[in-house]
Amino acid sequence: MIEGFLFNIAHRIVSLVADPSGIIGTGDTPPAVVSDVANNVAEGVATAPPPQDPGGGMWMMIIWIGVLMIAMYFLMFRGPRKREKKMKEMQAGIRTGDNVVVSGGMFGRIADIGEDCFVVEFGTNRGIRIPVLKSDVLGVREPKLTPPPKVEVIEEK
């Protein structure tokens, strides 16, 4: 019984491969036409040239993976390393008295340099000294303050 069931499934699979539309074997087509269609399909599959791989095969895939790996290296590792190197050089070049901007957006002047931190003076009177990590100093620059507004004097006559 199981063998008959398996044979029936195998027969249906072969029929679907020979005619994907499912017309063959439905009983609507005479057996002579069914056998001609099956023979033509079988001959067409047997004589058809093997499909060509448009991508160039395995070597082309390996080349593309290599190109993607190189691109990922440049995008993910090299750029941030160059920026980090520039930042370290800038931080190593800071001297006492330089005006700096810290990561919080505050401007100050370097009062002292420690091993892993700068002592930065904040405020207009430069009386507030706060130690700041070297990595928190973003750059050497002075704040661009807006000049006070000009007051025009109107003369009365």
C-alpha positions as CSV (number, residue, x, y, z in Angstrom):
1,M,0.0,0.0,0.0
2,I,2.8,2.4,0.9
3,E,4.7,1.5,-2.2
4,G,1.6,2.3,-4.4
5,F,1.3,5.6,-2.6
6,L,5.0,6.5,-3.2
7,F,4.7,5.4,-6.8
8,N,1.7,7.7,-7.3
9,I,3.6,10.7,-5.8
10,A,6.7,10.0,-7.9
11,H,4.4,9.7,-11.0
12,R,2.8,13.1,-10.3
13,I,6.2,14.7,-9.7
14,V,7.5,13.4,-13.1
15,S,4.3,14.6,-14.7
16,L,4.7,18.1,-13.3
17,V,8.3,18.2,-14.4
18,A,7.3,17.2,-17.9
19,D,4.4,19.6,-18.0
20,P,4.4,22.3,-15.3
21,S,0.9,23.5,-16.4
22,G,-0.6,20.2,-15.2
23,I,-2.5,19.5,-18.4
24,I,-0.9,16.1,-19.0
25,G,-2.4,13.4,-17.0
26,T,-5.7,15.1,-16.3
27,G,-7.6,12.9,-18.6
28,D,-8.6,15.7,-20.9
29,T,-5.9,14.9,-23.4
30,P,-5.8,11.8,-25.5
31,P,-2.9,9.4,-24.6
32,A,-1.3,9.8,-28.0
33,V,-1.0,13.5,-27.6
34,V,0.3,13.0,-24.0
35,S,3.0,10.7,-25.1
36,D,4.0,13.1,-28.0
37,V,4.2,16.0,-25.6
38,A,6.2,14.0,-23.1
39,N,8.6,12.8,-25.8
40,N,9.1,16.4,-27.1
41,V,9.7,17.7,-23.6
42,A,12.1,14.9,-22.8
43,E,14.0,15.4,-26.1
44,G,14.1,19.2,-25.6
45,V,15.5,18.9,-22.1
46,A,18.1,16.3,-23.3
47,T,19.2,18.4,-26.3
48,A,19.1,21.8,-24.7
49,P,22.6,23.3,-24.1
50,P,23.6,23.6,-20.4
51,P,22.7,27.0,-18.9
52,Q,25.5,29.5,-18.9
53,D,26.4,31.3,-15.7
54,P,26.3,35.0,-16.5
55,G,28.3,35.9,-13.4
56,G,31.5,34.1,-14.4
57,G,31.2,31.4,-11.9
58,M,33.0,30.8,-8.6
59,W,36.0,33.0,-9.3
60,M,33.9,36.0,-10.1
61,M,32.1,35.5,-6.7
62,I,35.4,35.3,-4.9
63,I,36.6,38.5,-6.6
64,W,33.4,40.3,-5.6
65,I,33.7,39.1,-2.0
66,G,37.4,40.4,-2.0
67,V,36.3,43.8,-3.3
68,L,33.6,44.1,-0.7
69,M,36.1,43.1,2.1
70,I,38.5,45.8,0.9
71,A,35.7,48.4,0.8
72,M,34.6,47.4,4.3
73,Y,38.1,47.8,5.6
74,F,38.4,51.4,4.2
75,L,34.9,52.3,5.4
76,M,35.0,50.8,8.9
77,F,38.6,50.8,10.0
78,R,40.9,53.1,8.1
79,G,38.8,56.3,8.3
80,P,38.2,56.2,12.0
81,R,41.9,55.3,12.7
82,K,43.1,58.3,10.6
83,R,40.8,60.7,12.5
84,E,41.9,59.2,15.8
85,K,45.5,59.6,14.8
86,K,44.9,63.3,13.9
87,M,43.1,63.9,17.2
88,K,46.0,62.4,19.2
89,E,48.5,64.5,17.3
90,M,46.5,67.6,18.0
91,Q,46.1,66.8,21.7
92,A,49.8,66.1,22.0
93,G,50.6,69.6,20.4
94,I,48.5,71.5,23.0
95,R,50.6,73.8,25.2
96,T,49.9,75.8,28.3
97,G,48.0,79.0,27.4
98,D,46.2,77.6,24.3
99,N,42.5,78.3,24.0
100,V,40.6,75.0,23.6
101,V,37.1,73.8,23.1
102,V,36.0,70.7,25.1
103,S,33.4,68.0,24.3
104,G,30.7,69.8,26.2
105,G,31.0,72.8,23.9
106,M,32.7,75.0,26.5
107,F,35.7,77.2,25.7
108,G,38.7,77.6,28.1
109,R,42.4,78.1,28.4
110,I,44.9,75.5,29.3
111,A,46.4,76.3,32.7
112,D,48.4,73.1,33.3
113,I,49.1,69.8,31.6
114,G,49.0,66.5,33.5
115,E,49.7,62.9,32.4
116,D,46.2,62.1,31.2
117,C,44.3,65.4,31.7
118,F,44.5,69.1,31.1
119,V,43.6,71.7,33.8
120,V,41.4,74.1,31.9
121,E,40.4,77.6,33.2
122,F,36.8,78.5,32.4
123,G,35.0,81.8,32.7
124,T,35.7,85.4,31.8
125,N,37.8,85.9,34.9
126,R,39.6,82.6,34.4
127,G,39.2,81.8,38.0
128,I,37.5,78.4,37.6
129,R,40.0,75.5,37.0
130,I,38.7,72.1,36.1
131,P,40.7,69.0,35.2
132,V,39.5,67.6,31.8
133,L,40.5,64.4,30.2
134,K,42.8,64.8,27.2
135,S,40.3,62.9,25.0
136,D,37.6,65.4,25.9
137,V,39.5,68.3,24.3
138,L,38.1,68.6,20.7
139,G,40.3,71.3,19.3
140,V,42.4,74.4,19.7
141,R,40.4,77.5,19.0
142,E,39.1,80.7,20.5
143,P,35.4,81.5,20.7
144,K,34.1,83.9,18.1
145,L,32.3,86.3,20.2
146,T,29.9,88.8,18.6
147,P,31.0,92.4,19.0
148,P,28.8,94.6,21.0
149,P,26.2,96.4,19.0
150,K,27.1,99.9,17.8
151,V,25.1,102.7,19.3
152,E,24.4,105.6,17.0
153,V,24.2,108.9,18.6
154,I,21.7,111.2,17.1
155,E,22.6,114.8,17.4
156,E,19.9,117.3,18.3
157,K,20.0,120.8,16.9
